Amino acid sequence: MKVYQTDEIKNISILGSKGAGKTTLAEAMLYEGGVIKRRGSVETGNAVTDYFPVEKEYGYSVFSTTFSVEWNGKKLNFIDCPGADDFIGGAVSALNVTDTALMVLNAQYGMEVGTINQFRYTEQFRKPVIFIVNQLDNDKADYDSVVIQLKENYGDRVVQIQYPVNQGFSFNAVVDVLKMKMYRWKPEGGVPEVLDIPGSEKEKADNLHAKLVEAAAEHDDALMEKFFDEGSLTEDDMRAGIRAGLITRGMFPVFCVSAGKDMCVRRTMEFLGNVVPSIDKMPPPINTDGLEVKPDPNGPTSLFFFKTTIEPHIGQVSYFKVVSGKVKPGDDLINSSRGSKERIAQIFSVSGQNRIEVSEMVAGDIGATVKLKDVRLGNTLNEKGYEYQFNFIQYPDPKYRRAVKSVNDAEMEKLSEILNRMHEEDPTWIIEQSKELKQTLLSGQGEFHLRTLKWRVENNEKIQIEFLEPRIPYRETITKAARADYRHKKQSGGAGQFGEVHLIVEPYYDGIPDPGIYRFGGQEYKISPRDMQTIELEWGGKLVFVNSIVGGAIDARFLPAILKGIMSRMEQGPLTGSYARDVRIIVYDGKMHPVDSNEISFMLAGRNAFSAAFKAAGPKILEPVYDVEVYVPADYMGDVMGDLQGRRAVIMGMNSEKGYEKLMAKVPLKEMSSYSTSLSSISGGRASFVMKFSGYELVPTDIQEKLLKEYAATQMEE
């Protein structure tokens, strides 16, 4: 493979809902580009871009897959992304390193929830979009309906480049209103006949051509002036105008394809090579110092690593984009993220698991290398003297969580190593060793996402694992002030132990006034703070520790021990053993012994006094609550809302967004355990949701009583 220059390289993501036919389109592109001699398929398990065993087992894409095609003097780098929401991480990574998105639509269903979700990311990253209406050979294909949906959602920016002359089983021809020709295929597809547009289609083609000319002229002042002067544009003029419209997202061209029959794939690739903007025409990335890093082949070498995979007999394969400069085998580069030195032994142009070794790659190109010592996803390698770093890949928050353990307890340590390694491959698999919950927690984008991980662990690594319901990270707090004292006294020969602590607890909130006068049991306690310490708790909330000791009742050297005892109880609340938060504690009196008082005595006295006061202060359990946004077709809205209300959701609002209803609610984490599965069942897989931590709120009284009973039962068992 020759070394392609920056202006000869196009980087393109292939997006779309599950079942849109992205992998089939990728196979057709590889075939047309001469990379493969025979097209594979998902069904037969021999597709180039679905080569992992788990993908062959389940019959759907799990990982984004890079492949390259040389076409008419250009190098087209594609990243074929999974369509299921559960594997959205692949699309997020791809959009950060590519410059254009092909959004593949199933001609039967048009815009689906996956389309909308992925399009939202193209908006976020300001990427050009080309719509590909696929599967026009299906008997239920409805191209016109798809175009109507697109226009309803994205307006006049949707511009048809092609339309089918016929569709369904007889599909074999399209009219191209950029070329103003009709393309017709034989049953085997491939190279079409290029014909004049028949009279029956001439009026429709002329109307769409006129709209395309106007749309192209809108995005270039010189073209607009020429259009007004001459009334038309040349094909080259139109290409320039479409390119300008793509860059600003002022135009979303629409193409027709039957990837399964290899019809119109060549024409689509021709358009990509001629019209899609090259790397140097797109806005350059911004590094962590806020500086633009232009794709200059003569600039400093900088490689950004956006993906890693672990492959049999090879080990780690690291995928990179050349952000700046050039890279060739033997280059020594510095990992600015980790401070280590790396030598690039080989570089490859990649098509699935097929790798072609190349002598050099320049700015803008996408490739892979192997056997790096210390490179992780998101790292940057630079030539000496430069410290570029990039942190533009921000993955979505997880939606589905389970505790995970090995069936054989002896394999738990090995399982942890495997899970951490798999996180490198897919950062949306999040592993947490929870000290609080005493569980290993595994979070992801949905049930299928975690089920895929389970299959890989059990079949590739030969470790049997099980998923358990995760415990909920409740919090404990108080609702009123209370007082308690505790004397710790122990004598067993020699030096004894003695410490007595008197304290007041009360709820803490921002802006709370300083302690003053308190009344308990008809007795008044006047507080004069001498010192106040605010502790930001690592699990959220605050603890405020007030020293109000007068007359030397407790020596100042014992106060840290009292606080330590209180903190030990805050870490294991009196109600359910959960973390306590948002409490102000005032130590106002106590006693000590000249010989027997020591730190352990006051630590135990403080711990027990705090526990007694906490239980008398109207203790309440707090539960984590999440902001949930559900995107659902209107005809499922009632069922989805009813299901949420059954999960103790508080509906915060709703509105319409791009053909779907958007429902906003606050929902306790406890009730979201299997929500992704339920939502898919209710909506036939057409709804999706995102969730983000909102805060802690009081649990209802009946649920608190249930939790207290459950905790008491576990304590008795122990």
Salt bridges, closest charged atoms under 4 A:
GLU8 OE2 - LYS2 NZ 3.71
GLU32 OE1 - ARG266 NH1 2.70
GLU123 OE2 - LYS658 NZ 3.63
ASP176 OD2 - ARG267 NE 2.59
GLU193 OE2 - ARG184 NE 3.32
ASP196 OD1 - LYS181 NZ 2.91
ASP206 OD1 - LYS202 NZ 3.07
GLU235 OE2 - LYS179 NZ 3.02
GLU235 OE2 - ARG239 NH2 2.61
ASP236 OD1 - ARG239 NH1 2.79
ASP237 OD2 - LYS226 NZ 2.47
GLU270 OE2 - LYS179 NZ 3.72
GLU270 OE2 - ARG267 NH1 2.81
ASP280 OD2 - LYS281 NZ 3.45
GLU311 OE1 - ARG355 NH1 3.45
ASP331 OD1 - LYS328 NZ 3.56
ASP332 OD1 - ARG343 NE 2.74
ASP365 OD1 - LYS75 NZ 2.98
ASP374 OD1 - ARG338 NE 3.02
ASP374 OD1 - ARG376 NH2 3.97
ASP409 OD1 - LYS405 NZ 3.44
GLU425 OE2 - ARG456 NH2 3.22
ASP426 OD2 - HIS449 NE2 2.82
GLU436 OE2 - ARG475 NH1 2.52
GLU447 OE2 - ARG451 NH2 3.40
GLU458 OE2 - LYS454 NZ 2.89
GLU461 OE2 - ARG421 NH2 2.50
GLU466 OE2 - LYS405 NZ 3.44
ASP485 OD2 - ARG483 NH1 3.01
GLU500 OE1 - ARG487 NE 2.64
GLU500 OE2 - HIS502 NE2 2.66
GLU506 OE2 - ARG584 NH2 2.74
ASP510 OD1 - LYS542 NZ 3.54
GLU524 OE1 - ARG519 NH2 2.89
GLU536 OE2 - LYS542 NZ 3.60
ASP555 OD1 - ARG557 NE 3.68
ASP582 OD2 - ARG581 NE 2.84
GLU623 OE2 - ARG648 NH1 2.74
ASP627 OD1 - LYS666 NZ 2.59
GLU629 OE1 - LYS662 NZ 3.75
ASP643 OD2 - ARG647 NE 2.90
GLU657 OE2 - ARG120 NH2 3.52
GLU657 OE1 - LYS662 NZ 3.80
GLU671 OE2 - ARG648 NE 3.11
